[in-house]
């Protein structure tokens, strides 16, 4: 699948996105990540 699009931030290249992911990966190493998933209510 594509990670860049003319519709969203067309000035970013694939390399820009991959560099951002690599930076985030290094930045978050050793951090504890918690994800909040709200409960859905059925009516």
C-alpha positions as CSV (number, residue, x, y, z in Angstrom):
1,X,0.0,0.0,0.0
2,X,1.1,3.6,-0.5
3,X,2.4,5.7,2.4
4,X,2.3,9.0,0.5
5,X,-0.5,10.5,-1.6
6,X,-1.0,13.6,-3.7
7,X,-4.2,14.2,-1.6
8,X,-2.3,14.3,1.8
9,X,0.9,16.2,2.3
10,X,2.1,15.9,-1.4
11,X,5.4,17.5,-0.5
12,X,6.5,14.5,1.6
13,X,8.4,11.7,-0.1
14,X,8.4,8.0,0.9
15,X,11.9,8.6,2.3
16,X,10.6,11.4,4.5
17,X,8.0,9.1,6.0
18,X,10.4,6.3,6.5
19,X,12.9,8.7,8.2
20,X,10.1,9.8,10.5
21,X,9.2,6.2,11.4
22,X,12.9,5.4,12.1
23,X,13.2,8.5,14.3
24,X,10.0,7.6,16.3
25,X,11.3,4.0,16.7
26,X,14.6,5.2,18.2
27,X,12.9,7.8,20.3
28,X,10.4,5.3,21.8
29,X,12.8,2.5,22.5
30,X,12.5,1.4,26.1
31,X,9.3,3.4,26.6
32,X,6.1,1.7,27.8
33,X,3.3,2.4,25.4
34,X,-0.3,2.1,26.5
35,X,-3.2,2.2,24.1
36,X,-6.6,3.4,25.2
37,X,-9.5,1.8,23.4
38,X,-12.9,3.3,24.4
39,X,-15.8,0.9,25.0
40,X,-18.5,1.2,22.4
41,X,-22.1,1.6,23.5
42,X,-24.8,-0.2,21.7
43,X,-28.3,1.4,21.7
